[in-house]
Amino acid sequence: MRLRLWSIAGRITRHARRTVVDLAGRAPSVEVPTAALDRLDALPAPA
């Protein structure tokens, strides 16, 4: 799993105080990390 995650081409950028992870959409195993990041993004912000 870790090897698959780190082998996906992508870019981490910061914009307007947000960190954005832009993953290549055509990577063979991009569905799992993308789903995990979507779940993390759906969490409420800490108070």
PADO-740349 format. One record per residue (C-alpha): x, y, z. Coordinates in nm, 3 decimals, padded with zeros to 5 digits, m for minus. Each point is the difference from the previous one (the first is absolute). Layout:
<pts>
+---------+---------+---------+
|      c1 |      c2 |      c3 |
+---------+---------+---------+
|       X |       Y |       Z |
...
+---------+---------+---------+
</pts>
This chain:
<pts>
+---------+---------+---------+
|      c1 |      c2 |      c3 |
+---------+---------+---------+
|  00.000 |  00.000 |  00.000 |
|  00.273 |  00.248 |  00.094 |
|  00.192 | m00.070 | m00.321 |
| m00.315 |  00.059 | m00.206 |
| m00.072 |  00.327 |  00.178 |
|  00.349 |  00.142 | m00.048 |
|  00.027 | m00.120 | m00.361 |
| m00.294 |  00.218 | m00.115 |
|  00.117 |  00.316 | m00.170 |
| m00.138 |  00.312 |  00.162 |
|  00.062 |  00.347 |  00.131 |
| m00.056 |  00.156 |  00.343 |
| m00.074 |  00.373 | m00.008 |
| m00.123 |  00.264 |  00.244 |
| m00.260 |  00.256 | m00.103 |
| m00.210 |  00.230 |  00.218 |
|  00.114 | m00.174 |  00.321 |
| m00.102 | m00.340 | m00.137 |
|  00.225 | m00.288 | m00.092 |
| m00.101 | m00.161 | m00.327 |
|  00.112 | m00.345 | m00.116 |
| m00.036 | m00.038 | m00.375 |
|  00.040 | m00.365 | m00.102 |
|  00.036 | m00.125 | m00.355 |
| m00.339 | m00.136 | m00.104 |
|  00.133 | m00.272 | m00.228 |
|  00.212 | m00.188 |  00.252 |
| m00.094 | m00.369 |  00.024 |
| m00.083 | m00.002 |  00.372 |
| m00.114 |  00.358 |  00.061 |
| m00.350 | m00.094 |  00.125 |
|  00.101 | m00.107 |  00.352 |
|  00.205 |  00.308 |  00.098 |
| m00.253 |  00.230 | m00.167 |
| m00.285 | m00.155 |  00.198 |
|  00.202 |  00.034 |  00.322 |
|  00.073 |  00.366 | m00.069 |
| m00.367 |  00.065 | m00.076 |
| m00.097 | m00.156 |  00.334 |
|  00.256 |  00.215 |  00.182 |
| m00.126 |  00.310 | m00.177 |
| m00.356 | m00.077 |  00.112 |
|  00.095 |  00.010 |  00.370 |
| m00.106 |  00.310 |  00.188 |
|  00.267 |  00.256 |  00.082 |
|  00.137 | m00.017 |  00.356 |
| m00.150 |  00.252 |  00.237 |
+---------+---------+---------+
</pts>
